[in-house]
């Protein structure tokens, strides 16, 4: 295995296709902060990069232009033995003209790469960058033997301002990469590439606390237990994730207070919330601004939306699916000043049990392809959702409520109903719980009026302990190991 690249197979294929193309290519790379976008582009293209500049956060136009000039000077000096002085640029058009003049001396038969990193910080409002960049691409770069890569952590900004640009960049993007955090399989590969031999249960704990963000995972140290690592990374004074939450959203969104309010509201609701209840819980004004905030959070990978089984589009629910944000709000925020051993203590509390169950369920929902593979239905068209039905009080006509963690509605006339349990040993199904599963199945069939065959499946950490109660009710017994499969 090439340790330089863990996973990212599809992304690398796109970058290679751009390199092999006979036409100029404009490649957009989008993904949340610290997911490895810059590393991928720099490592893959290496010596082919003839110019690279990165926007600087919270820096006005004059500072961005000074940085651009400094980077251009560095690359010009690399390409020519004769000392060349680069003038300070007055605006982005002036800067782009200097860039074109330099690139004309290095672009020829051999394919070259130009890399604009953290584009949203370069293209601040009224800076004129996008207009100048449009000129750069349309009037010159699109006719050269060149790959131009633009990259940004503010996914929504990149999509709205560049990918869906209605001006000079309209339909100019030729290839798109949307980088996501590592899957569990990729996380395991990454840790092994760093000579760390944690088992699946241990890796799952890391993933539940910090997700598959490479920059976070890099903080894990060999020779220390999971508890020791999480304690140091998340609760020590020098821990990377102790204060990451306050920086994370501010780095991606202007006026991030509303984004954080939504995250806090969703952290309290396992099944998620509809837009109307998010507005109420987050205390936000009801308007188009809320829709934009939800779109930005979803496009950046912090939340996800879904339609509960059998519900209409207007009943869409939003869930918090960023592992680190949930972990921070549940534990770090109010416990980060308690010193060494904080996580050792917290991992023994009832709050840990509640959090771990929700976090494990959320991770399962991110690994649907692996679950389908384990069930032998990878090629079957399937819709995944959850199911929730409110109970009816006795005064009205008592009827039990129902919540099913995961529903796979298959195109082969079967619906899989899932129970997801996080335990530190094999799970034992009691007589009462088996009866409850049968009851749930009946309520589900009555509520949905489905004629498909209903099949119970369980996903647990260490599997289901077979007994007389599990036989005949649970048809598929999946362990956490299936989530680590490559698909």
Secondary structure, DSSP 4 states (H G I P E B T S, - for coil): --TT--S-HHHHHHHHHHHH-SS-EEEEEE--TTSSHHHHHHHHHGGGEEEEEE--TT--HHHHHHHHHHHHHHHHHHH-SS--PPPPPSSHHHHHHHHHHHHTTT-SSS-EEEEEESHHHHT-TTS-HHHHHHHIIIIIGGGSSEEEEEEES-HHHHIIIIIT-SSTTTT---EEEE-----HHHHHHHHHHTT----HHHHHHHHHHHTT-HHHHTT--TTS-HHHHHHHHHHSTT-TTTSHHHHHHHHH-TTTHHHHHHHHHHTT-TT-B-HHHHHHHHT--SSHHHHHHHHHHHHTTSEEEE--TT--GGG-EEEE--HHHHHIIIIIHHHTTS-TTHHHHHTTSHHHHHHHHHHHHHHHHHTHHHHHHHHT-TTS-EEEEEEEE--B-HHHH-B--EEEEEEEEETTSEEEEEEEE--SS-EE--HHHHHHHHHHHHHHHHHH---SEEEEEEEESS-EE--TTTTTTEEEEEEGGGGG---
